Amino acid sequence: MESKHSLLIVAYQSNTLKRLVKQLQEIGFHNYFNIDGRRVDELFLSTAKGYDLIVLSSKVILPMAKPYLTEDIPYIIAKRTIDYANIQDLLAIPKGMRILLVSDLKEASEETIMTLKEAGINYDFVPYYPGASYDSSIRIAVTVGEPQLVPDHIKRVIDIGNRVIDISTIIEILNHFKASNYTLNQLSARFMQSLVYITGKLSDEIFQSNFLRKTLEEIINNIDDAVLVFSKDEIINAANQKALDILKLSDGDIMGKGADEILNHSFVEKLRDLQVDEDNFVEFDQVIYYIRKKRILIENKLFGFLYLFIKADEIQKIEYSYRLKTQRKNLVARYSFKDLITQNASVLELIRIAQKLAQSSSTILILGETGTGKEILAQAIHNASPRSKYPFIGVNFAAISESLMESELFGYEEGAFTGAKKGGHMGLFEQAHKGTIFFDEIGDASKMIQNRLLRVLQEKQMMRVGGDSIITLDVRVIAATNKNLLEMVKEGTFREDLYYRLNVLPLYLIPLKKRAEDIPLLIDMYIGEFTKKLNREPFRLSKTALKAMLEYDWPGNIRELENIIEYLAHIADSVVFREQLPFLNTRYAFTGADNENIHNYEAKLREFEEKGFLEGMMGILSYLAGEGQPSSGRHAILQHMKQIGILLSEQQLRYRQELLSNEEYIVTERGRKGSSISTKGYSLLDYYNKHYV
């Protein structure tokens, strides 16, 4: 799941704080940011750290907050404006009246008076705040959410609510995080629609005021789409500069005038005929535009329509920008060539060749037995390539059913099938745009998937499931298999033309039994890794144990060696003896070698989900997978589960641990050692994070 940036709002009073947080939630900020709020007197170094941005409600509180804002904590001071939705009662006061403007601070009172006057609301305002003197003959007070501060003798109190954050600060926050055009458009459009609603409620005098018009213009001119706002009588109420440029008009030509009077008649007819909340493509002046039409409702009555339109050829540019800024855990390649530990001459030569092939965009086919490190090599090639700054997407054809594979690879449109997500789903090919997609166990791809893959490799284009539009791709393909694809071609189980499309730049990883000189290196590496993970003392192999390891055939290759060292890290003392090696046990049979082939993660996760255990099981595995946990005992796990919102009794936790242990996802030991996650458990958790989170 993509992590959200964290935002801390700091204000002087609680009611101001609540209003500002509520405002950001109303325009949808909570969909993109984690929002917290604190009064300035609740601010400490410990509470200020950890936030990506702090927003101070005014410059007045900056000296109070400054001691807790270290140089590495970014902050901005919000520009505030009045909440226009609450000023109807104020407008009813006769002109010329003296009015007490009440706020908690002198500066806040004076800023509010200035804002009201800029909006064309001209009364004889007198600033008032605790401790200030005033003319006792004044009988009317206006306050910005602080009615408790109004002097007792005042007979009429008008509360216009706390001042809210201005659009310029909204845009400043989004620019600070380098938000995508998509995010900026979404939030600005919501702010604009709320302002259109307000302007519909206020008097004509306020609607025409310079300040409000400037605010509306600033909002819509920060939207990349062209924007038009029609009243229900087709009077043009608003248009941004991009719309004016497309229509070849100036601002003075169209505002307040009828659409038919100003715009091309056929264009207006097309706008009338558009479906609301649908994808519409309209040709105008020999250019195709993508247009969205939205109703503007005020108190459940139609006020008018909002039109947002963009040239069709600009959509792909926006989508590409969005792809670049979207980061997910499974889009990153973790390994490089330095992670390929070897002294073997054949493997060193393979690495030399692979480093050269990394500079190309041609398709690579990695061949080798299961467990030889094909995905590590694929990630290393990606990280050494010109595409390294773009996503790396891995997909295992043996771990996902055919019915799910198509929608995972190619994505789907809304309504494509029962259960399809609203808005559709971006497939792995689209997510890998400009980067690398890795096909692990390509020999397990079904005939139907083979057919679709061939077309993508040939045409560099695809369509989503249930879609009718062509999506152009720029993706480097690396495939891997432990099967003999040429033999499968002869048997008719693998397409010959797909085989030759994949086998452009072949690489062959030799099995571990042919790399005897690397076995001691790998043993030392994994001993270091697991002793650190289990927080135990290092151990070593006796001469007879090492000799047995060197003579063993290693059918599961490096993955089997890793599993054996993990097993030994749990059971061995300071020295491992030959008799402790599990492969010398006649009942031992390595199952991890084909783990990804024979273990159906999808089926197991669905089984947990049907029992209602899925979140709990993954919560346990996530906790055990974390580094530096103070304890892996049952009490520590229960506390962690409570923190993430999963309440379990000790008996319920014991039962879930038993299920995970029976499936070999965790290793449970008596005493203080508690539980630890196994390699198989890491694989299940990784699959869950890639396909469920």
C-alpha positions in Angstrom: 0.0 0.0 0.0 1.3 3.4 -0.8 2.4 5.3 2.4 0.8 8.7 3.0 2.7 11.8 4.0 2.0 13.1 7.5 0.7 16.6 8.2 0.5 18.3 11.6 -1.8 21.3 12.1 -0.9 23.6 15.0 -3.3 26.3 16.3 -3.7 28.5 19.4 -7.2 27.4 20.4 -8.9 24.0 20.3 -11.9 25.2 18.2 -9.7 26.7 15.6 -7.7 23.5 15.4 -10.8 21.4 15.0 -12.2 23.6 12.2 -8.9 23.6 10.2 -8.6 19.8 10.4 -12.3 19.4 9.5 -11.8 21.7 6.5 -8.9 19.6 5.1 -10.9 16.5 5.6 -14.0 18.0 3.8 -11.9 18.7 0.6 -10.4 15.2 0.7 -6.9 15.8 2.2 -7.3 12.6 4.3 -7.2 10.5 1.2 -3.7 11.7 0.5 -2.2 12.7 3.9 -2.4 11.5 7.5 -3.6 14.6 9.3 -3.1 15.3 13.1 -3.8 18.4 15.1 -2.3 19.9 18.3 -2.6 23.2 20.2 0.6 25.1 20.4 0.8 24.5 24.2 0.7 20.7 23.4 3.7 21.0 21.2 7.0 19.3 22.3 10.1 18.1 20.5 8.8 14.5 20.7 5.4 15.4 19.2 6.8 17.6 16.4 9.3 15.0 15.1 8.1 12.5 12.6 5.9 14.8 10.6 6.6 15.5 7.0 5.2 19.1 7.3 3.8 21.3 10.1 1.2 23.9 9.2 1.0 26.8 11.7 -2.4 28.5 11.9 -0.9 32.0 12.0 2.4 33.9 12.3 1.3 34.9 15.8 2.0 31.4 17.2 5.4 31.0 15.4 7.4 32.3 18.4 5.5 29.9 20.7 6.2 26.9 18.3 9.7 27.9 17.3 11.5 26.2 20.2 10.1 22.8 19.1 10.8 23.2 15.4 14.3 21.9 14.6 16.0 22.7 11.3 15.0 19.3 9.8 11.3 19.9 10.5 9.7 21.9 7.5 6.8 24.2 8.4 4.6 26.8 6.7 2.4 29.6 8.1 -1.1 29.3 6.8 -2.9 32.2 5.1 -6.4 32.3 6.4 -9.7 33.7 5.1 -13.2 34.0 6.4 -15.7 31.1 6.0 -18.1 32.7 3.4 -20.7 30.1 4.1 -21.5 31.8 7.5 -21.8 35.5 6.7 -25.4 35.9 5.7 -26.4 37.4 9.1 -23.6 39.8 8.8 -24.8 41.1 5.5 -28.2 41.9 7.0 -26.7 44.6 9.3 -27.4 48.2 8.1 -24.3 49.9 6.6 -22.4 52.3 8.8 -22.9 50.4 12.0 -20.0 50.1 14.5 -19.2 46.4 15.1 -16.9 44.8 17.6 -14.7 42.2 15.8 -13.8 39.7 18.5 -11.0 37.2 18.4 -8.5 35.5 20.8 -5.5 37.6 19.6 -5.0 41.2 18.5 -3.3 40.1 15.2 -6.2 37.7 14.4 -8.8 40.5 14.9 -6.9 42.9 12.7 -6.3 40.2 10.0 -10.0 39.3 9.9 -11.1 43.0 9.6 -8.7 43.4 6.6 -10.0 40.2 5.0 -13.7 41.4 5.3 -12.9 44.8 3.9 -11.0 43.2 0.9 -14.2 41.2 0.3 -16.2 44.4 0.0 -17.9 44.1 3.5 -17.4 47.6 4.8 -18.5 48.3 8.3 -16.9 50.3 11.1 -15.1 47.4 12.7 -13.4 47.8 16.0 -10.9 45.1 16.9 -11.4 43.4 20.3 -9.4 40.6 22.1 -8.9 39.7 25.8 -7.6 42.7 27.6 -8.4 45.3 24.9 -10.4 48.5 25.6 -13.5 49.4 23.5 -16.4 51.7 23.2 -19.1 50.4 25.5 -21.8 52.0 23.3 -21.2 49.3 20.7 -24.1 46.8 20.7 -23.2 44.3 17.9 -20.2 41.9 17.9 -18.9 39.6 15.2 -16.6 36.8 16.2 -14.6 34.2 14.4 -15.6 31.1 16.4 -14.9 32.7 19.8 -18.3 33.8 21.2 -17.1 33.1 24.8 -14.8 36.1 24.5 -17.6 38.6 23.6 -18.2 41.2 26.4 -21.3 40.4 28.5 -23.2 43.6 27.7 -23.2 43.0 23.9 -26.8 42.2 22.9 -26.3 40.8 19.4 -23.5 38.3 18.6 -22.9 37.0 15.1 -20.5 34.1 15.0 -19.1 33.7 11.4 -17.0 30.7 12.5 -13.3 30.2 12.6 -11.2 31.5 9.7 -10.3 28.7 7.3 -7.2 27.9 5.3 -6.9 29.9 2.1 -6.6 28.2 -1.3 -3.0 29.6 -1.7 -1.9 27.6 1.3 -3.7 24.5 0.1 -1.7 24.8 -3.2 1.5 25.6 -1.2 1.1 22.3 0.8 0.5 20.3 -2.4 3.5 21.9 -4.1 5.7 21.1 -1.0 5.0 17.4 -1.5 5.3 17.7 -5.3 1.8 16.3 -5.5 0.9 14.8 -8.9 -1.3 16.7 -11.3 -4.0 14.2 -10.6 -4.0 15.0 -6.8 -3.8 18.7 -7.3 -6.7 18.6 -9.8 -8.8 16.5 -7.4 -8.4 18.7 -4.3 -8.6 22.0 -6.2 -11.8 20.8 -7.9 -13.4 20.0 -4.6 -12.4 23.3 -3.1 -13.8 25.1 -6.2 -17.1 23.2 -6.1 -17.5 24.2 -2.5 -16.9 27.8 -3.4 -19.4 27.6 -6.2 -21.9 26.3 -3.7 -21.2 29.2 -1.4 -21.4 31.8 -4.1 -24.8 30.5 -5.0 -26.0 31.2 -1.4 -24.6 34.7 -1.0 -26.1 37.9 -2.2 -25.2 39.2 -5.7 -23.2 42.0 -4.1 -20.8 39.5 -2.4 -20.7 37.2 -5.4 -19.5 40.1 -7.5 -16.9 41.3 -5.0 -13.3 41.5 -6.3 -11.9 39.3 -3.6 -14.3 36.4 -4.2 -13.9 36.6 -7.9 -10.1 36.6 -7.5 -10.3 33.5 -5.2 -12.4 31.6 -7.7 -10.1 32.6 -10.6 -7.0 31.5 -8.6 -8.6 28.1 -7.9 -9.7 27.2 -11.4 -6.5 28.6 -13.0 -4.6 26.1 -10.9 -6.4 23.2 -12.5 -4.6 21.8 -15.5 -7.9 20.9 -17.2 -9.9 23.6 -19.0 -12.9 24.6 -16.8 -16.3 26.0 -17.6 -19.1 26.6 -15.1 -22.6 27.1 -16.4 -25.7 28.0 -14.4 -28.8 25.9 -15.1 -29.9 28.7 -17.5 -26.6 28.3 -19.3 -25.1 31.6 -18.1 -21.3 31.3 -18.0 -20.3 31.9 -14.3 -16.6 30.9 -14.5 -13.9 29.8 -16.9 -10.2 29.4 -16.5 -7.4 30.6 -18.8 -7.0 27.3 -20.5 -10.7 27.2 -21.4 -10.4 30.7 -22.8 -7.4 29.8 -24.9 -9.1 26.8 -26.4 -12.3 28.8 -27.1 -10.2 31.7 -28.4 -11.9 34.2 -26.2 -11.0 36.7 -23.5 -12.4 36.8 -19.9 -14.4 40.0 -20.6 -16.1 38.4 -23.6 -18.0 35.6 -21.7 -18.6 36.1 -18.0 -22.2 36.6 -17.1 -23.3 36.0 -20.7 -25.4 33.2 -22.3 -23.4 30.2 -23.6 -25.3 30.3 -26.9 -24.6 34.0 -27.3 -20.8 33.6 -27.0 -19.8 30.0 -27.8 -20.0 28.0 -31.0 -23.5 26.7 -31.2 -22.5 23.1 -32.2 -20.1 23.0 -29.2 -22.8 24.1 -26.8 -25.1 21.4 -28.2 -22.5 18.8 -27.6 -22.1 20.0 -24.0 -25.8 19.7 -23.5 -25.9 16.2 -24.8 -23.0 14.9 -22.6 -23.7 12.3 -20.0 -23.1 13.4 -16.4 -20.2 11.6 -14.6 -19.3 9.6 -17.8 -16.1 9.5 -20.0 -17.0 11.7 -23.0 -14.9 12.3 -26.1 -15.9 15.3 -28.2 -14.4 16.6 -31.4 -14.2 20.4 -31.6 -12.2 22.5 -34.1 -10.6 19.3 -35.4 -9.3 18.4 -32.0 -10.6 15.5 -29.8 -11.3 16.5 -26.1 -12.0 14.3 -23.1 -14.7 16.0 -21.2 -16.2 15.3 -17.7 -19.6 16.9 -16.8 -20.6 17.3 -13.2 -23.8 18.6 -11.7 -23.6 21.4 -9.1 -26.4 20.9 -6.6 -27.3 23.5 -3.9 -29.7 22.2 -1.2 -30.6 19.3 -3.5 -31.6 21.7 -6.3 -29.7 22.0 -9.6 -27.5 25.1 -9.7 -25.7 24.4 -12.9 -22.9 22.3 -14.5 -19.2 22.0 -14.2 -17.3 21.0 -17.3 -13.6 19.9 -17.2 -12.0 19.1 -20.5 -8.5 18.2 -21.8 -7.0 17.3 -25.1 -7.1 13.5 -25.5 -3.4 13.3 -26.3 -2.5 15.0 -23.0 -4.2 12.2 -21.0 -1.2 9.9 -21.5 1.2 12.5 -20.3 -0.8 13.0 -17.1 -1.0 9.2 -16.6 2.7 8.9 -17.1 3.4 11.6 -14.5 1.1 9.8 -12.1 2.9 6.5 -12.7 6.3 8.2 -11.9 5.1 9.5 -8.6 3.3 6.4 -7.4 5.7 4.2 -5.3 4.7 0.9 -3.8 6.9 -1.7 -2.1 6.8 -4.2 -4.9 7.9 -1.6 -7.5 11.5 -1.5 -6.1 14.4 -3.9 -7.0 16.4 -4.5 -3.8 19.3 -6.5 -5.3 22.4 -5.4 -7.3 25.3 -7.3 -8.8 27.3 -7.0 -5.6 24.6 -9.3 -3.9 25.7 -12.1 -6.2 28.3 -13.8 -3.9 30.6 -16.0 -5.9 34.2 -17.0 -6.7 33.1 -19.4 -9.5 34.6 -18.5 -12.9 31.4 -19.4 -14.8 29.3 -17.2 -12.6 31.7 -14.3 -12.7 31.7 -14.5 -16.6 27.8 -14.6 -16.5 27.8 -11.5 -14.3 30.2 -9.7 -16.8 27.8 -10.6 -19.7 24.7 -9.6 -17.7 26.2 -6.2 -16.9 26.6 -5.6 -20.6 23.0 -6.8 -21.4 21.7 -4.5 -18.7 22.4 -1.5 -21.0 20.0 -2.9 -23.6 16.2 -2.9 -23.7 16.0 -6.3 -25.4 14.2 -9.2 -23.7 16.3 -11.5 -21.5 15.5 -15.1 -20.7 17.2 -16.5 -17.5 17.4 -20.3 -17.3 18.4 -22.3 -14.3 17.1 -24.8 -11.7 14.8 -23.6 -8.9 16.6 -21.8 -6.1 19.7 -20.6 -8.2 18.9 -16.9 -7.7 17.1 -16.0 -11.0 15.1 -13.1 -9.5 18.2 -11.7 -7.8 19.9 -11.7 -11.1 16.9 -10.0 -12.8 16.8 -7.3 -10.1 20.6 -6.7 -10.5 20.2 -6.3 -14.3 17.3 -3.8 -13.7 19.4 -1.7 -11.2 22.3 -1.6 -13.6 20.2 -0.5 -16.5 19.1 3.0 -17.7 15.6 2.0 -16.3 16.8 1.7 -12.7 14.9 4.8 -11.6 11.6 3.3 -12.8 9.6 0.4 -11.4 10.6 -3.2 -11.2 7.5 -5.5 -11.2 7.8 -9.2 -10.4 5.1 -11.7 -11.2 5.2 -15.4 -10.5 3.2 -17.5 -13.0 3.2 -20.5 -10.7 1.8 -18.7 -7.7 -1.3 -17.0 -9.3 -4.3 -18.8 -10.8 -5.1 -18.3 -14.5 -8.4 -16.5 -13.7 -6.5 -13.9 -11.6 -3.4 -13.7 -13.8 -5.1 -11.9 -16.7 -6.6 -9.1 -14.5 -3.3 -8.8 -12.6 -1.2 -8.5 -15.7 -3.4 -6.3 -17.9 -5.7 -4.6 -15.4 -9.4 -4.2 -15.9 -12.1 -1.5 -16.4 -14.9 -0.8 -13.9 -17.7 -3.3 -14.4 -15.5 -5.7 -16.4 -16.7 -8.6 -14.2 -18.5 -9.3 -10.9 -16.5 -7.9 -8.1 -14.4 -5.5 -10.2 -13.3 -2.4 -8.2 -15.0 0.9 -8.9 -12.8 2.9 -11.2 -11.1 -0.2 -12.5 -7.6 -1.5 -11.7 -4.1 -0.7 -13.2 -2.4 -3.9 -14.2 1.2 -4.9 -13.7 2.2 -4.0 -17.3 1.0 -0.4 -16.8 2.6 -0.1 -13.4 5.9 -1.2 -15.0 5.8 1.5 -17.6 9.4 2.8 -18.4 10.7 0.1 -16.1 11.2 -3.7 -16.0 8.6 -6.5 -15.6 10.0 -9.9 -14.5 8.1 -13.0 -15.5 9.2 -15.7 -13.0 8.3 -19.3 -13.9 7.2 -18.3 -17.3 7.0 -22.0 -18.2 3.8 -22.2 -16.0 1.9 -19.6 -18.1 -1.4 -21.0 -19.5 -2.0 -21.1 -23.2 -4.5 -18.1 -22.9 -1.9 -16.0 -21.1 0.8 -17.0 -23.6 -1.4 -15.7 -26.4 -1.9 -12.3 -24.7 1.8 -12.0 -23.8 2.9 -12.7 -27.4 0.7 -9.8 -28.6 2.2 -7.4 -26.0 5.7 -8.4 -26.9 5.0 -8.0 -30.6 3.0 -4.8 -30.6 4.2 -3.1 -27.3 0.5 -2.4 -26.8 -2.3 -3.9 -24.6 -5.9 -3.4 -23.6 -7.4 -3.8 -20.1 -9.9 -6.6 -19.4 -13.3 -5.2 -20.4 -11.7 -2.2 -22.1 -11.8 -1.0 -25.6 -8.8 1.5 -25.7 -5.2 0.7 -26.7 -2.5 1.4 -24.1 1.0 1.9 -25.4 3.8 0.4 -23.3 7.5 1.0 -22.8 8.6 -2.0 -20.7 11.7 -4.1 -20.6 10.9 -7.8 -20.2 13.0 -10.3 -18.2 11.7 -13.9 -18.0 12.9 -16.8 -16.0 12.1 -20.5 -15.8 13.5 -23.8 -14.4 11.8 -25.7 -17.3 13.1 -26.8 -20.7 11.0 -24.4 -22.8 12.4 -25.9 -26.1 11.2 -29.4 -25.0 7.8 -27.8 -24.1 7.6 -26.3 -27.6 8.1 -29.7 -29.1 5.4 -31.2 -26.8 3.0 -28.3 -27.8 2.6 -26.9 -24.3 4.5 -23.7 -25.0 4.1 -21.4 -28.0 7.1 -21.5 -30.4 6.7 -17.9 -31.4 6.6 -16.8 -27.8 9.7 -18.8 -27.0 11.7 -17.0 -29.7 10.3 -13.6 -28.6 11.6 -14.4 -25.0 14.9 -16.1 -25.9 16.6 -13.0 -27.3 19.3 -12.6 -24.8 19.7 -16.0 -22.8 21.5 -16.3 -19.5 22.1 -19.6 -17.7 22.6 -19.9 -14.0 24.5 -23.0 -13.1 23.3 -25.1 -10.1 25.0 -24.9 -6.7 26.5 -28.4 -7.0 28.7 -27.0 -9.7 29.8 -24.1 -7.5 31.5 -25.9 -4.6 33.9 -23.0 -4.0 30.9 -20.7 -3.3 29.3 -23.0 -0.6 31.6 -21.7 2.3 31.0 -18.1 1.2 27.2 -18.6 1.2 27.2 -20.5 4.5 29.1 -17.5 6.2 26.7 -15.0 4.6 23.6 -16.8 5.8 25.0 -17.5 9.3 25.6 -13.7 9.7 22.1 -12.9 8.4 20.2 -15.3 10.7 22.3 -14.7 13.8 21.5 -11.0 13.5 17.8 -11.7 12.8 17.5 -14.1 15.7 19.7 -11.9 18.0 21.9 -15.0 18.9 25.6 -15.7 19.1 27.3 -16.7 15.8 28.0 -20.4 15.2 30.2 -22.4 12.9 30.2 -25.8 11.2 32.6 -28.6 12.3 35.0 -30.0 9.7 32.8 -33.1 9.2 29.7 -30.9 8.8 31.3 -28.6 6.3 32.6 -31.7 4.3 29.1 -33.1 4.2 27.8 -29.7 2.9 30.4 -29.6 0.2 29.6 -33.2 -0.9 25.8 -32.8 -0.9 24.0 -32.5 -4.3 21.8 -29.5 -3.4 18.7 -30.3 -5.4 17.1 -27.1 -4.0 20.3 -25.0 -4.7 20.9 -21.7 -2.8 17.4 -21.6 -1.5 17.8 -25.0 0.1 21.1 -23.9 1.6 19.5 -20.8 3.0 16.7 -22.9 4.6 19.2 -25.3 6.2 21.2 -22.5 7.7 18.0 -20.9 9.1 17.1 -24.3 10.6 20.6 -24.6 12.2 20.4 -21.1 13.5 17.3 -22.2 15.6 18.6 -25.5 16.9 22.4 -25.4 17.0 24.7 -24.2 19.8 28.1 -22.7 19.0 29.2 -25.6 16.7 27.1 -27.6 14.2 27.9 -31.3 13.9 27.4 -33.5 11.0 24.6 -35.4 12.7 22.6 -32.2 12.9 22.4 -31.6 9.2 18.8 -32.3 8.1 19.6 -33.7 4.7 21.4 -36.6 6.3 18.1 -37.7 7.9 16.6 -40.4 5.7 13.1 -38.8 6.2 14.4 -35.4 4.9 13.1 -34.2 1.6 13.6 -30.6 0.5 10.3 -29.0 -0.3 11.4 -25.4 -0.4 13.1 -26.0 -3.8 9.8 -26.0 -5.6 8.2 -23.9 -2.9 6.8 -21.3 -5.3 5.6 -24.0 -7.7 3.9 -26.4 -5.3 2.7 -24.1 -2.6 -0.5 -22.2 -3.6 -0.3 -19.0 -1.6 -3.5 -17.7 -3.1 -5.4 -20.8 -1.8 -3.9 -20.5 1.6 -4.7 -16.8 2.0 -8.2 -17.4 0.8 -8.6 -20.1 3.4 -7.4 -17.8 6.1 -9.8 -15.1 4.8 -12.8 -17.4 4.8 -12.1 -18.3 8.5 -11.8 -14.6 9.3 -8.1 -15.0 10.3 -6.4 -13.2 7.4 -5.6 -9.9 9.1 -4.6 -11.6 12.3 -2.3 -14.1 10.6 -0.5 -11.4 8.5 -0.3 -9.2 11.6 1.6 -12.0 13.4 4.0 -12.6 10.4 4.6 -8.9 10.0 5.5 -8.5 13.6 7.9 -11.5 13.6 9.4 -10.2 10.3 10.3 -6.8 11.8 13.9 -6.2 12.8 14.9 -5.3 16.4 11.7 -6.6 18.1 12.2 -6.5 21.9 10.5 -9.9 22.2 8.7 -12.5 20.1 6.8 -14.0 23.0 3.1 -14.2 23.1 2.6 -11.2 25.4 4.6 -8.9 23.0 2.7 -10.2 20.0 -0.7 -9.5 21.7 0.4 -5.9 22.5 1.4 -5.4 18.8 -1.9 -6.8 17.6 -3.8 -4.5 19.9 -1.8 -1.5 18.5 -2.8 -2.3 15.0 -6.5 -2.7 15.9 -6.7 -6.5 16.1 -8.0 -7.7 19.5 -7.2 -11.4 20.3 -7.4 -13.4 23.5 -4.3 -15.4 24.5 -6.2 -18.6 23.5 -7.0 -17.1 20.1 -3.4 -16.1 19.5 -2.2 -19.6 20.6 -4.5 -21.2 18.1 -3.4 -19.0 15.2 0.3 -19.6 16.1 -0.4 -23.3 16.0 -2.0 -23.1 12.5 1.0 -21.1 11.2 3.5 -23.5 12.9 1.7 -26.5 11.3 2.0 -24.9 7.9 5.7 -24.2 8.7 5.3 -20.4 8.3 6.7 -19.9 11.8 9.0 -21.8 14.2 7.7 -21.9 17.8 10.1 -22.7 20.6 9.5 -23.1 24.4 10.8 -20.6 26.9 12.0 -17.1 26.2 12.9 -17.6 22.6 9.2 -17.5 21.6 8.3 -17.6 17.8 10.3 -16.7 14.7 9.2 -16.4 11.1 10.5 -19.1 8.6 11.7 -18.6 5.0 8.4 -20.0 3.9 6.6 -17.5 6.1 8.6 -14.6 4.6 7.5 -15.9 1.1 3.8 -15.9 2.1 4.1 -12.5 3.7 5.8 -11.1 0.6 3.1 -12.6 -1.7 0.4 -11.1 0.6 2.0 -7.6 0.5 2.3 -7.7 -3.3 -1.2 -8.9 -4.1 -3.5 -8.0 -1.2 -2.1 -4.7 0.3 
